[in-house]
Each structure stands twice: as C-alpha cells, then as structure tokens.
Amino acid sequence: MRRRTKAPASPLPQRDGIDAVRVRLPEDPGGVWATVGEHLRDRYAGAVGAGRVEEMLRDGLFVGVDGPVGGDEPYAAGRWLWFHREFPVEERVPFEVGVVYRDERIVVADKPHFLATMPRGRHVTETALARLRRELGLPALQPAHRLDRLTAGLVLFVVRPEDRGAYQTLFRDRRVRKEYEAVAAYDAGVALPVTVRSRIEKERGVMAAREVPGEPNAESRVELLGHAGGLGRYRLVPETGRTHQLRVHMNALGLPILHDPVYPVVREDGPEDFGRPLQLLARTLGFTDPFSGEERRFESRLSLSGLA
C-alpha cells in the first residue's frame, strides 16, 4: 500500500480567515498534460473558466513551495500547488460571535442565528470560523462539530490542529451532553414530556429532511418549560445528531418551531429576514475534557425572542 504523502505547509497566508486551496497534481499515465498550465486549465475550466485560469497563471496566483508557478512549467505528478479562490459576495450577518470561554486548547463560541459554522457553498467569509480566526488571531482554529446556520448557540472550536481529533471523537461517540431551547406552537393536547424516535433521511439537494418507515435513527427528548399566548418554551435534548432532527421532531408533534423557513412548509428563497430568526438555541454543552479529565459545562449567553 502506498503511504500518503503529507502536504507541506501552505506558502500563502490566509485571506479573510480562509485557507488557500491546496492542489496536488495527480498521476498522468497517459501523458495528457505536458505542462502545469494544461492540467490547471482542464481541472478548473468548468469552475472558474479557462480564461480566468490563464489570468491567474499570468499574475502568479498559483504558487508552489518555491514561489509562483508558470503555466509552461513541465507537468510533475505529486507536485503541491496553492491558490486563493475568489470569494462570493456575501451580505454581512448583523450579529456578533460571542466568546463564552477560551483557553490554550479550545474556544467555546456563541454563534448567532444566520451565520454558518464553517465555509460551505455560498457562505465563506461570513462564517463563525472565519470571523473568529480574524478577530482572535487564531489562524489554525477549527470547529469540533457543526451547528446549523439558522440555529444559534454554543459551538466548540479547537485552537491547535493536533488536539482536534480528541474533541471530534467526543461528538462522534455521543459523549457530549447537549440541550437546546426552542419557542414553538403550544398545544395542550400534546402530552409532554415525550421521547420521540423515528427514522430521518435527508437527500442531497433537497431542503427538508423527512421521516420515513424503518429502524429509528433519531431520538429527541421534548419537555415543556412554560407557555403563553399560544406559544410554548421547550427544552430539547437530542440523543442523536441527524440533520434538522429537532426541527423535524417538533414539527411531527404538531409543534413547529417559530419562524422555521422549512418545517412545515419550505418558504421560497429570498433575502434573509434578520428580524425573524429561527427560535432554536443550543443552550448548554457538557463533556469530560479528553486532556485534563475535567468536567466541562458551558451555557449560552444568548436568548430567544419569541416568548418573554
């Protein structure tokens, strides 16, 4: 078995808290590419356009460990290259990322509604990760898990790359205690507390997840904390972590979360309505620290606005 070659450190600094794209030139048994430029034009013509690739080569925007790479340089399989992608134009989310706790290993942040945890799709620089890297001066910061863009609350970030695996393992092995808070419809006919178990599936490219027949893969505990004016405040405790799990289970109970743009009905795409955030908050996060053995428990400083 061929041993994987470790990539060298990027010669390009981060831009707006985002790492440069790293490329390794693949094997070329058929001799398709005589030069680096031929490969890059083939590889990125669809994504950025052959003309733009040509401009980037001319301007020295593709960089190797020894500096800018020319398009006429001979092709060499296994060579590492880096470049910065062009970021999409993003509307700034008008809420700040709070820092609940910080030490030499972790940062526990309060992610606001509408802000993605990490770069994905059209959300790149307007993400909690990019903002925290810039604001805290921590270029190696990485999330240990992900919180949905529309959900606010606690997210655990890891300061040093060598520590990330240990914290990610806590989430993978369900050794993190999480509680959420939600404001949703109130129905006296729904018996609470209740544990909801079902099978949830989410198709790529489809906005809403759905419950389907079969062995349950999602479990949530739902408790009523109080109610007024047709709305209730709920404590939600997920035992599993399926996509949109709490939103799907609350909707299945007939208690859709306030301002949910997907459940029970998917709203048409349009400008963000920052005045109507999804009333779902990752309230607490608890775990045994994998390095110190200390019991950790953090609570969000954010609050929901749907029910006083």
N, C-alpha and C positions, 0 to 999 in steps of 0.2 A: 504494500500500500504506500502510495506517495505521501510524504509528510507535507502538510500545509506550510507554505512559506509565510512567516509573519511579515506584515506590511511595515515598512519604515514609517517614522513619524512624518506627518504632513509638513512640507516646506512652506505651505500657505497658512497664514493666521486665520482665525475665524472672522467671518464678516457678519455683523449684527447678531452675534451669538450662534451662528450656524457654521458647522464644519464645511470645509471644501469637499467636493465629491471626489472619491478615490476610485481610480480605474486601474485594473491590471490587464495588460494586453494578453489575450488568450493564445493557445497553441494555434498554429496555422499550417496544418499538414498539407493542404492543397496549394500553398503558395499564393493565396488570394491577394494578400496585401504586401506590396513591395515596400511601402513607406508607412510611417505613423499616420500621416495625413489621410491616406486611403482608408485605413481602418476607422479613424475617427469620423470621417465623412459617412461611411457606411453605418457606423454604430449610432450616430446621433442625428442623421439626416431627418428622420421622422420626428424626433423630439424637438429639435431646435432649428432644423433646416440646414442644408448643406452650405448655403451662403453664409449663415451665421458661424458655422464651424470654421469656414475659411477665414472669416474676420478674426475669430478668436486665435487661430493659429498665427495669423499675421501680427496680431497685437501681443503675442507672447502670453496668452491667458491659460494655455495648457502648460503645466510645469512638472518637471521630473525632479529627482533628488538633487540634480546638479544645476537646476535652473530652467528657464523657458525652453520648450520643445518646438522645433521647427517641423513643418508638415512634410518636408522632403527627407527627413532623417530615416535611415533604414529601419524597417519593422523588426522588433525584437520581442519574441514571446516572453511573457513573465515580467516585462518592464512595468513599473508603477508610475502612474501619472495622476495629477490632481488638477481640478479647476473649480471655480465658483459658478454655480448655476445662477441664472437670473431670477430674482425673486418676483412673485406675483405682486401686484398692487393690492394691499390689504387695508381695510378700514380698521383703525385702532379701536380695540375694545376699551371703553372708557372707565375701566375699573382697575385698581392696582392689585398686584400679587402681594399678599401679606406673608411675613415670615413668623411662624409660630415658635420655631425652635431651630437652633443652629449650633453644631459643634464641628470637630475636625473630620467627622465621618459622614454626617447626614444634615440635610436641611428639610424641615417639615414646613410646607408652604400651604397657605390658604388660597387656592385657585378660585378666581371669581367665575361667575357664570359667563358663558360665551367664549371663553378663552380655552383653546386646545391645550392639552398637557404638553405635547411634543409635536414637531413638524410632521404634517401629513396632508397630502393633497394641496388645496389652495391656502392652507394655514401653515405658514412657515415662520416668519419673524414675529408674528402676533401669536405667540405661544408662551406658556408659562416657562418652559425650558429656556427659550431664547432670552426672554426678559430677565430671568434670574441669573443666567450666565453674565449678561451685561451689567446688571445692577449690583451683583455681589462680587463681580470679578473672579468668577469660578468657571473657567473655560472647559474644564473636564466634567462638570456636573451632568448627571444623567438621572432620569426617573427610575425608580424601582418598580413602578406599576403605572397604570394609566387610569385617569378619571375622565368620563365622557365630557365632551366640550360644553354641553349645556348644563352639566351638573357642577355646582360649586362645592368647595370644601377642601379637606386635607389630602395632600399628595406628598409622598415621601421621595425625596431626591437623595442621591448618593454623591459625595464630594469626590472620592477617589475611585478610578476605574477598577482597581484591584479589590475593592470592597463590594462592588455592585452585585456580584453573583450571590453572595451570602444573604443580602437583603431581598433580592428577587426570589430566592428559594423560599423565604418565609411566605410570600404571597402564593407561589406555586403550590406549596404544601398546605395551604389554608391554615397557617399558624399566625395569621394576623386577625385580630378581633376588630371588626368594623361595625359601626352603627351609623345609620342615616336618619335624617329628619325630613319630613315632607308635609306640605299642605295640599290637601286634596278634597274632593267631594266627601260629604258626610251622609251616611245612610244608616239610620237606627236599626234597619233590618239586617245589616251585615254583622254577624256575630264576631266579636273581637275579644281577646287576641286570637289569631289564627296563624297556622303554618301552611303556606301554600307550596305545593310541589307540582311541577309539571315539566314537560319536555319543551324546550325553547330552541328554535332554529332560526338562523339569520342568513339569508342569501346575499352574496356579494352583489352590490349594485342596487339592492332593494332597501329602502329607508327603514321600514318597520320589521322587527323580529316578530315571530308568530309562535303560538303554542300549537303543537302537533301531537297526535297519538303516539304512545311509546313510553319506554322507560324514562322516568323523570331524570333530568339532568340539572334542574334548577330548584332551589329551595330558599324561601324567604319567610321570616317571621314578621308579622304586622301587628302593631299594638297602637291603640288609640290613646293619645295624651290629653286631648281636650277637643271641644268643638264649639262653634258659634256661627250663626248666620249661614248655615248650610255648608260650611267648610269644617274640616277636621284637621288636627295636627297629629301626625303619626310618627312613631318610632319604627324604623325598618331595619331588620338585621338579616343580611344575606349570608347564607351558609355556603353558597356557591357564587361564581362570578361570571354568569353568562351576559352577553351583550344586551343592554336595556332591561335586565332582569327585573329590577324593582318597578320600573315603569310598566312592563308587561303584566306583572302580577297584580299591581294596583288596578290597572285597567280591567283585568279579568275579574276582579272583585266588584266591579262597577264603581270604583273609586279612582277615576283618572286623576293624575297629579295636575295641579293647577298650572295653566299656561304650557302644557305639553304640546309641542307642534306636530307630534307623530301619533300619539295614542289619545283618544280612539280614532282620530281622523288625521291623515297626513295633510298638512297645510301646503299650499302652493309655495314654491321657492320665491324668495324676495328679500328685500333689505331686512337686516336684523332689527327687531324691536327690543332695544335695550331696556325699555320700561316694563317689559313683561317677561322676566326671566322664569325659566322652569323652576318651580318651587320644590327643589330637591337639593339637599345639602349633606355632604359627607361629614357628619358631626364629630365622630371620635375614631381614633386609630390606636390600637394597642398591640404590643408584641414583646417577646423576650429578645433583647438585643443579642445578636449572634456573636458579638465580640466580647462584651462586658458581662453578659448574663443578667443585666439589669432589666427589671420590668418597666417598660415604657408605656405611657398613655398620654395621648395628646387630644385636645379638644379645639374645634374650630372657634374662631372669634367672629365668624360671620353669622348673620341671622336671616331668616326668611321673612318676606314682607307680606305674604298673603293672608296671615291671620295674626292679629295682635294678641 
